[in-house]
Amino acid sequence: MVGVKRTDLAPTAAVKVIGAGTAACFADLVTFPLDTAKVRLQIQGESKAVKDSKAIKYKGVFGTITTMVRTEGARSLYNGLVAGLQRQMSFASVRIGLYDSMKQFYTRGSDHISIGTRLLAGCTTGAMAVIVAQPTDVVKVRFQAQVRLTDGSSRYSGTMDAYKTIARNEGFRGLWKGTVPNITRNAVVNCAELVTYDLIKDLILKYDLMTDNLPCHFTAAFSAGFCTTIVASPIDVVKTRFMNSVAGQYSGALNCTLTMLTKEGPTAFYKGFVPSFLRLGSWNIVMFVSYEQVKRAMMRAHQNWESH
């Protein structure tokens, strides 16, 4: 099971759900500028068909970050942070916090957990989380993609304004825009992320390579981040493009995929790969290491409270 120290009391489902949301918010705070840079790099090819190559102004991760700070100010790197934190509290709580419970549900409490069961559990919680948190993801992507205009105006004035504007202009369905590519992406991401972390951590502990502490969590989290980026990058680019698109730009996620393939070629699907890896790798490390510590701290506090 993910993150159960042999000598500690196993964390309850509630501890895992709260711990996952808290750890994910902390990871988002640390890595958000990388995520914003990734979104900007992923969408910049959209204007290629109507504008010349001069329209492409972002070059690489740190180039994107410096350009944004220079032209829009440092705050632009945290565009959409409020929606991002709302997303993690509702999203990570479900997809990460309920993963162990879902494994137990599929194995009916058996100790033997196959890779198939882990993958199924990861797909299930990933899809469940998207259905709950999709509006927060749409708002986050829109905020990260918006460039502040020279007169100081922008697409949305604030997080609540974004929810209201999208619902008013695009209907209730606008808030769930890109749900299908997002369910696909998060089923894949969740499997790659959680199952890789779960398996590597289990192997490290099984062969006594490390103890169930920070170095073990760091190694498993870094591996999980790398595997996830390779698998999820193409879906992530389609998801970002489709969510950020204006009404009628693409007829659906498949149309968005085919448009990218014909106009920009297959390499378009790995746009922003370096920031994706820097972001997913660092996000996984911060999140999983924090998650393990938060779970232990919460269980210790619970045990201390019960003993008094």
Secondary structure in CASP SS format (residue, H / E / C, confidence):
PFRMAT SS
TARGET T0000
AUTHOR 0000-0000-0000
METHOD secondary structure of the structure
MODEL  1
M C 1.00
V C 1.00
G C 1.00
V C 1.00
K C 1.00
R C 1.00
T C 1.00
D C 1.00
L C 1.00
A C 1.00
P C 1.00
T C 1.00
A H 1.00
A H 1.00
V H 1.00
K H 1.00
V H 1.00
I H 1.00
G H 1.00
A H 1.00
G H 1.00
T H 1.00
A H 1.00
A H 1.00
C H 1.00
F H 1.00
A H 1.00
D H 1.00
L H 1.00
V H 1.00
T H 1.00
F H 1.00
P H 1.00
L H 1.00
D H 1.00
T H 1.00
A H 1.00
K H 1.00
V H 1.00
R H 1.00
L H 1.00
Q H 1.00
I H 1.00
Q H 1.00
G H 1.00
E H 1.00
S H 1.00
K H 1.00
A H 1.00
V C 1.00
K C 1.00
D C 1.00
S H 1.00
K H 1.00
A H 1.00
I C 1.00
K C 1.00
Y C 1.00
K C 1.00
G C 1.00
V H 1.00
F H 1.00
G H 1.00
T H 1.00
I H 1.00
T H 1.00
T H 1.00
M H 1.00
V H 1.00
R H 1.00
T H 1.00
E H 1.00
G C 1.00
A H 1.00
R H 1.00
S H 1.00
L H 1.00
Y H 1.00
N C 1.00
G C 1.00
L H 1.00
V H 1.00
A H 1.00
G H 1.00
L H 1.00
Q H 1.00
R H 1.00
Q H 1.00
M H 1.00
S H 1.00
F H 1.00
A H 1.00
S H 1.00
V H 1.00
R H 1.00
I C 1.00
G C 1.00
L C 1.00
Y H 1.00
D H 1.00
S H 1.00
M H 1.00
K H 1.00
Q H 1.00
F H 1.00
Y H 1.00
T H 1.00
R C 1.00
G C 1.00
S C 1.00
D C 1.00
H C 1.00
I C 1.00
S C 1.00
I H 1.00
G H 1.00
T H 1.00
R H 1.00
L H 1.00
L H 1.00
A H 1.00
G H 1.00
C H 1.00
T H 1.00
T H 1.00
G H 1.00
A H 1.00
M H 1.00
A H 1.00
V H 1.00
I H 1.00
V H 1.00
A H 1.00
Q H 1.00
P H 1.00
T H 1.00
D H 1.00
V H 1.00
V H 1.00
K H 1.00
V H 1.00
R H 1.00
F H 1.00
Q H 1.00
A H 1.00
Q C 1.00
V C 1.00
R C 1.00
L C 1.00
T C 1.00
D C 1.00
G C 1.00
S C 1.00
S C 1.00
R C 1.00
Y C 1.00
S C 1.00
G C 1.00
T H 1.00
M H 1.00
D H 1.00
A H 1.00
Y H 1.00
K H 1.00
T H 1.00
I H 1.00
A H 1.00
R H 1.00
N H 1.00
E H 1.00
G C 1.00
F H 1.00
R H 1.00
G H 1.00
L H 1.00
W H 1.00
K C 1.00
G C 1.00
T H 1.00
V H 1.00
P H 1.00
N H 1.00
I H 1.00
T H 1.00
R H 1.00
N H 1.00
A H 1.00
V H 1.00
V H 1.00
N H 1.00
C H 1.00
A H 1.00
E H 1.00
L H 1.00
V H 1.00
T H 1.00
Y H 1.00
D H 1.00
L H 1.00
I H 1.00
K H 1.00
D H 1.00
L H 1.00
I H 1.00
L H 1.00
K H 1.00
Y C 1.00
D C 1.00
L C 1.00
M C 1.00
T C 1.00
D C 1.00
N C 1.00
L H 1.00
P H 1.00
C H 1.00
H H 1.00
F H 1.00
T H 1.00
A H 1.00
A H 1.00
F H 1.00
S H 1.00
A H 1.00
G H 1.00
F H 1.00
C H 1.00
T H 1.00
T H 1.00
I H 1.00
V H 1.00
A H 1.00
S H 1.00
P H 1.00
I H 1.00
D H 1.00
V H 1.00
V H 1.00
K H 1.00
T H 1.00
R H 1.00
F H 1.00
M H 1.00
N H 1.00
S C 1.00
V C 1.00
A C 1.00
G C 1.00
Q C 1.00
Y C 1.00
S C 1.00
G C 1.00
A H 1.00
L H 1.00
N H 1.00
C H 1.00
T H 1.00
L H 1.00
T H 1.00
M H 1.00
L H 1.00
T H 1.00
K H 1.00
E H 1.00
G C 1.00
P H 1.00
T H 1.00
A H 1.00
F H 1.00
Y H 1.00
K C 1.00
G C 1.00
F H 1.00
V H 1.00
P H 1.00
S H 1.00
F H 1.00
L H 1.00
R H 1.00
L H 1.00
G H 1.00
S H 1.00
W H 1.00
N H 1.00
I H 1.00
V H 1.00
M H 1.00
F H 1.00
V H 1.00
S H 1.00
Y H 1.00
E H 1.00
Q H 1.00
V H 1.00
K H 1.00
R H 1.00
A H 1.00
M H 1.00
M H 1.00
R H 1.00
A H 1.00
H H 1.00
Q H 1.00
N H 1.00
W H 1.00
E H 1.00
S H 1.00
H C 1.00
END
